[in-house]
Amino acid sequence: MINLRRSGQDSTRKSVWTTPILLLSGLVLLASCATKPKQDYDVNYDFSELKTFNQLTVKQTDDPLTADRINNDIKQTLLNQGYVFKADNADFVVNYAFVTENKEKDSGLSIGLGSGTWGSGGGISLGTSIGIPLGSDTAKTQTIQIDIIDPTDKRLIWRGNGQYHFDQGGEDKAKGINQTVVAILAQFPPKK
């Protein structure tokens, strides 16, 4: 009889902690999804007809290195997806914009919650860790927006955007741009 009561107490103790842990796991999952590229599109448009593309020239001149990198990465990504570049009479036109902002770096404070069982009982643990950022307390965040336009009536049919963080230019920034452009265009054409 004692074992049955203890067993019943253990299952009650486990069920008391299961709901908050599942809720916390769901919130963490939602928070991680918030950093993924986003898209919006004309739900009535037939994207299956699109085979060729052209690109508009961006007039942004305050950061020509970034503009060239984005332009080249868009073209290469679409070519890799099987689209054909066509200067005249293309099925769709690609335009883009980007903005760079200074963001405060994360303080490094994190709180962890865990549960587990050992022996014949259960337990819960709560801990914190604090990281001290070295160097500057701000980082740059660049948001890239890519627009797909129908050239016949010059209307927006698809828009995707994403962002990445960087401290300096050079190879790391070029890699961040490339990964962001590829991630944004991985959503194009939209899967209905």
C-alpha positions in Angstrom: 0.0 0.0 0.0 2.8 2.4 0.8 4.2 2.0 -2.7 0.8 2.8 -4.3 0.5 6.0 -2.3 4.0 7.1 -3.1 3.4 6.3 -6.7 0.3 8.4 -6.6 2.1 11.3 -5.0 4.9 11.1 -7.6 2.4 11.3 -10.5 0.6 14.2 -8.9 3.9 16.0 -8.3 4.9 15.4 -12.0 1.5 16.6 -13.3 1.7 19.8 -11.3 5.0 20.7 -13.0 4.2 19.3 -16.5 1.8 22.1 -17.4 4.1 25.0 -16.6 7.0 23.3 -18.3 5.0 22.6 -21.5 3.7 26.2 -21.4 7.3 27.6 -21.0 8.5 25.3 -23.9 5.7 26.7 -26.1 6.7 30.3 -25.3 10.4 29.5 -26.1 9.3 28.0 -29.4 7.2 31.0 -30.3 10.1 33.4 -29.4 12.5 31.5 -31.6 10.1 31.7 -34.6 10.0 35.5 -34.3 13.5 35.8 -35.7 12.7 33.9 -38.9 12.2 35.8 -42.2 8.6 36.8 -42.9 6.6 37.1 -46.1 3.3 38.4 -47.4 1.8 37.9 -50.9 -1.2 38.3 -53.1 -3.2 35.1 -52.4 -4.9 35.3 -55.8 -1.8 35.5 -57.9 -0.6 32.4 -59.9 3.1 32.2 -59.0 3.5 29.0 -61.0 3.6 31.0 -64.2 6.8 32.9 -63.2 10.0 31.7 -65.0 12.1 34.8 -65.8 13.1 37.9 -63.7 14.7 41.3 -64.0 16.1 43.5 -61.2 15.5 47.2 -60.5 18.5 49.3 -59.7 18.4 50.5 -56.1 19.2 54.2 -55.8 20.6 53.9 -52.3 24.2 55.3 -52.3 25.1 55.7 -48.7 26.2 52.0 -48.5 27.1 50.9 -52.0 29.0 47.8 -50.8 25.9 46.4 -49.1 23.6 47.4 -52.1 25.9 45.5 -54.5 26.1 42.4 -52.2 22.3 42.3 -51.8 21.7 42.7 -55.5 24.2 40.0 -56.4 22.9 37.6 -53.8 19.3 38.1 -54.9 20.3 37.3 -58.5 22.4 34.3 -57.6 19.7 32.9 -55.3 17.0 33.2 -57.9 19.3 31.6 -60.6 19.9 28.7 -58.1 16.2 28.3 -57.7 15.8 27.8 -61.5 14.7 31.2 -62.6 16.2 32.8 -65.6 17.5 36.4 -65.7 16.0 38.3 -68.6 16.7 42.1 -69.1 13.5 42.7 -71.2 10.0 41.3 -70.8 10.7 39.3 -67.7 7.8 37.6 -65.8 8.6 39.4 -62.6 10.8 42.3 -61.4 12.8 42.2 -58.1 13.3 45.3 -56.0 14.8 45.5 -52.5 15.5 47.9 -49.7 17.5 47.8 -46.6 17.9 49.7 -43.4 20.7 49.6 -40.8 20.0 50.4 -37.1 22.0 50.4 -34.0 20.7 48.0 -31.4 21.7 47.5 -27.8 23.5 44.2 -27.3 21.8 41.6 -25.1 22.8 42.0 -21.5 23.6 38.3 -21.4 21.1 37.6 -18.5 19.3 34.3 -18.9 17.1 32.3 -16.6 16.8 28.6 -16.9 14.1 26.3 -15.6 14.4 22.5 -15.6 12.8 19.5 -14.1 13.8 15.9 -13.8 13.5 12.8 -11.7 16.1 11.0 -9.7 15.7 8.0 -7.5 12.1 7.6 -6.4 11.4 11.4 -6.3 11.3 14.3 -8.7 12.9 17.8 -8.6 13.0 21.1 -10.1 15.9 23.5 -10.6 16.0 27.2 -11.3 19.2 29.0 -12.3 20.5 32.2 -13.8 23.6 33.2 -15.6 24.9 36.6 -16.4 27.2 37.4 -19.3 29.2 40.5 -19.6 29.4 41.9 -23.2 32.9 42.8 -24.2 33.6 45.8 -26.4 30.8 48.0 -27.6 27.4 47.8 -26.0 25.7 48.3 -29.4 25.5 46.1 -32.5 24.2 46.9 -35.9 21.1 45.2 -37.2 20.3 45.3 -40.9 16.8 44.5 -42.2 16.5 43.5 -45.8 13.2 43.7 -47.7 12.8 42.0 -51.1 9.8 42.8 -53.3 8.5 40.9 -56.3 6.5 43.0 -58.7 4.3 42.1 -61.6 5.7 44.2 -64.5 2.4 44.4 -66.5 0.5 46.4 -63.9 3.5 47.3 -61.6 1.9 45.9 -58.5 3.5 44.2 -55.6 2.7 40.5 -55.6 5.2 39.2 -52.9 7.3 40.7 -50.1 9.8 39.1 -47.8 12.0 40.5 -45.2 14.6 39.3 -42.7 17.4 40.7 -40.6 20.9 39.9 -39.3 23.3 41.4 -36.8 26.9 42.5 -37.4 29.6 44.4 -35.6 31.9 45.2 -38.6 31.9 45.0 -42.4 34.0 42.6 -44.4 33.6 38.8 -44.8 31.3 38.4 -41.8 28.9 41.0 -43.0 28.9 39.6 -46.6 28.1 36.2 -45.2 25.3 37.6 -43.1 23.8 39.3 -46.1 24.0 36.2 -48.2 22.4 34.0 -45.5 19.6 36.5 -45.0 18.8 36.9 -48.7 18.8 33.1 -49.2 16.5 32.6 -46.2 14.1 35.3 -47.4 13.9 33.9 -50.9 13.5 30.3 -49.6 9.9 31.4 -49.0 9.4 32.4 -52.7 7.3 31.3 -54.4 4.9 31.0 -51.5 3.6 27.5 -50.7 -0.2 27.8 -50.7 
